[in-house]
Amino acid sequence: MTDPTQQQQYLIEQLNSCAQGDRRAFERLYRASCAHLYAQLLRIVRDDGAAQDCLQHVFIRVWHVADQYDATKAKPMTWLSTLARNIGIDWIRRQKPQDSTADEPLLEALLSNDDPEDDSINDQQHGKLQTCLNTLSSHQRQLMEMAFFQGLTHSELAHTLTQPLGSVKSLIRRGLERLKACLTSGI
């Protein structure tokens, strides 16, 4: 489709069908818009893996809120791009050191910044934490970030990601063990 009006109408139809639970329309919407949205996310988060994860979150969100799309208020690609932009920005915010977690003392201690004299030590610790987080698989890191930076419980994670609760708990426990080993080693 080279005609922008036809492309726009096509996307509107797919979004409306998605709102009705049409999985094939969801697939068509994905195919028609994923390249543009991925490129946008890559410019925002500047990391291929993060952009892929964010893109997945965009389409999960689209599936759940497609019924909120109103063609009289925005063009479909504008609406989709806004969702992508917001998810990308949220991802960036979760990466900042001030987003420490109260659920995990080890992570909290490394990310706390109460004493200005300790700034350089905290910067080093934060850098080490980031290095150690990068040793986790992308799926395990996603679970850890959702649990500790978004505050999701294990049950919420299992439900959101449609995974068994035991698997989620095991992945997080192994991730914490791996982080602890990495942080206490000389790496």
C-alpha positions as CSV (number, residue, x, y, z in Angstrom):
1,M,0.0,0.0,0.0
2,T,1.6,3.2,-1.2
3,D,-1.3,5.5,-0.7
4,P,-1.1,7.0,2.8
5,T,-4.9,7.3,3.0
6,Q,-5.4,3.7,2.2
7,Q,-2.6,2.7,4.7
8,Q,-4.3,4.8,7.3
9,Q,-7.7,3.3,6.7
10,Y,-6.1,-0.2,6.7
11,L,-4.6,0.4,10.2
12,I,-7.9,1.8,11.5
13,E,-9.7,-1.3,10.3
14,Q,-7.0,-3.5,12.0
15,L,-7.2,-1.6,15.3
16,N,-11.0,-1.8,15.3
17,S,-10.8,-5.5,14.7
18,C,-8.2,-5.9,17.4
19,A,-10.7,-4.2,19.8
20,Q,-13.1,-7.0,18.9
21,G,-10.5,-9.7,19.8
22,D,-9.5,-10.6,16.2
23,R,-6.1,-12.2,16.4
24,R,-5.5,-12.2,12.7
25,A,-6.1,-8.4,12.6
26,F,-3.6,-8.1,15.4
27,E,-1.0,-10.0,13.3
28,R,-1.8,-7.8,10.3
29,L,-1.4,-4.7,12.4
30,Y,1.9,-5.9,13.8
31,R,3.2,-6.6,10.3
32,A,2.1,-3.2,9.0
33,S,3.6,-1.2,11.9
34,C,6.3,-3.1,13.7
35,A,9.2,-1.9,11.6
36,H,8.3,1.8,12.1
37,L,7.7,1.3,15.8
38,Y,10.9,-0.7,16.3
39,A,13.0,2.0,14.6
40,Q,11.3,4.6,16.9
41,L,12.0,2.6,20.0
42,L,15.6,1.9,18.9
43,R,16.2,5.7,18.7
44,I,14.7,6.1,22.2
45,V,16.4,3.3,24.1
46,R,19.5,2.9,22.0
47,D,19.7,-0.9,22.6
48,D,18.5,-3.6,20.2
49,G,17.4,-6.0,23.0
50,A,15.6,-3.3,24.9
51,A,13.9,-2.0,21.7
52,Q,12.7,-5.6,21.0
53,D,11.4,-5.9,24.6
54,C,9.7,-2.5,24.4
55,L,8.1,-3.4,21.1
56,Q,6.6,-6.5,22.7
57,H,5.2,-4.4,25.5
58,V,3.8,-2.0,22.9
59,F,1.8,-4.7,21.2
60,I,0.7,-6.3,24.5
61,R,-0.6,-2.8,25.4
62,V,-2.3,-2.4,22.0
63,W,-4.0,-5.8,22.4
64,H,-5.4,-4.6,25.7
65,V,-6.4,-1.1,24.8
66,A,-7.2,-1.2,21.1
67,D,-10.8,-0.4,22.0
68,Q,-9.6,3.0,23.3
69,Y,-8.4,4.1,19.9
70,D,-10.5,6.9,18.4
71,A,-9.9,7.7,14.7
72,T,-11.4,11.1,15.2
73,K,-8.7,12.1,17.7
74,A,-5.5,10.7,16.1
75,K,-4.2,8.9,13.1
76,P,-3.5,5.2,13.8
77,M,0.3,5.5,13.4
78,T,0.3,8.6,15.7
79,W,-1.6,6.7,18.3
80,L,0.7,3.6,18.0
81,S,3.8,5.8,18.1
82,T,2.6,7.6,21.2
83,L,2.2,4.2,22.9
84,A,5.7,3.2,21.8
85,R,7.3,6.5,22.9
86,N,5.7,6.2,26.3
87,I,6.9,2.7,26.8
88,G,10.4,3.6,25.6
89,I,10.6,6.5,28.0
90,D,9.3,4.3,30.8
91,W,12.1,1.8,30.0
92,I,14.7,4.6,30.2
93,R,13.3,5.9,33.5
94,R,13.6,2.4,35.0
95,Q,17.3,2.3,34.1
96,K,18.2,5.3,36.2
97,P,20.0,4.8,39.5
98,Q,17.4,6.7,41.6
99,D,14.9,4.0,40.7
100,S,16.1,1.8,43.5
101,T,13.9,-0.9,44.9
102,A,12.8,-1.4,48.5
103,D,12.1,-5.1,47.9
104,E,15.8,-6.2,47.6
105,P,18.3,-4.9,50.2
106,L,21.3,-5.7,48.1
107,L,20.0,-3.7,45.1
108,E,18.7,-1.0,47.4
109,A,22.1,-0.6,49.1
110,L,23.9,-0.4,45.8
111,L,21.5,2.2,44.4
112,S,21.1,4.3,47.5
113,N,22.6,7.8,47.5
114,D,22.1,9.3,50.9
115,D,25.6,10.7,51.6
116,P,27.0,13.2,49.0
117,E,30.5,12.2,50.0
118,D,29.7,8.7,48.8
119,D,28.7,9.7,45.3
120,S,31.8,8.4,43.6
121,I,31.5,5.1,45.4
122,N,27.8,4.8,44.5
123,D,28.6,5.6,40.9
124,Q,31.1,2.8,40.8
125,Q,28.6,0.4,42.5
126,H,25.9,1.4,40.1
127,G,28.2,0.7,37.2
128,K,29.1,-2.7,38.6
129,L,25.4,-3.4,39.1
130,Q,24.7,-2.5,35.4
131,T,27.5,-4.7,34.3
132,C,26.2,-7.6,36.4
133,L,22.6,-7.1,35.1
134,N,24.0,-7.4,31.6
135,T,25.2,-10.9,32.4
136,L,21.6,-12.1,32.8
137,S,19.6,-13.4,29.9
138,S,17.2,-10.9,28.4
139,H,14.2,-12.8,29.7
140,Q,15.7,-13.1,33.2
141,R,16.6,-9.4,33.3
142,Q,13.1,-8.5,32.1
143,L,11.6,-10.5,35.1
144,M,14.1,-8.8,37.5
145,E,13.3,-5.3,36.2
146,M,9.6,-5.9,36.3
147,A,9.8,-7.3,39.8
148,F,12.1,-4.7,41.3
149,F,11.7,-1.6,39.3
150,Q,8.1,-1.8,38.4
151,G,7.2,-3.5,41.7
152,L,5.3,-6.4,40.3
153,T,4.8,-9.4,42.6
154,H,5.7,-12.9,41.5
155,S,2.0,-13.7,40.9
156,E,1.5,-10.6,38.8
157,L,4.6,-11.5,36.8
158,A,3.3,-15.0,36.2
159,H,0.0,-13.7,35.1
160,T,1.3,-10.9,32.9
161,L,3.8,-13.1,31.1
162,T,1.6,-16.2,31.2
163,Q,4.2,-18.3,32.8
164,P,4.0,-20.8,35.7
165,L,4.5,-19.1,39.1
166,G,7.2,-21.6,40.1
167,S,9.2,-20.8,36.9
168,V,9.0,-17.1,37.6
169,K,10.1,-17.6,41.2
170,S,13.0,-19.8,40.1
171,L,14.2,-17.4,37.5
172,I,14.2,-14.5,39.9
173,R,15.9,-16.5,42.6
174,R,18.6,-17.7,40.2
175,G,19.0,-14.2,38.9
176,L,19.5,-12.8,42.4
177,E,22.0,-15.5,43.1
178,R,23.9,-14.7,39.9
179,L,23.8,-10.9,40.7
180,K,25.1,-11.5,44.2
181,A,27.9,-13.7,42.9
182,C,28.8,-11.1,40.3
183,L,28.6,-8.2,42.7
184,T,30.7,-9.9,45.3
185,S,33.4,-11.1,42.9
186,G,36.2,-8.9,41.6
187,I,34.4,-8.2,38.2
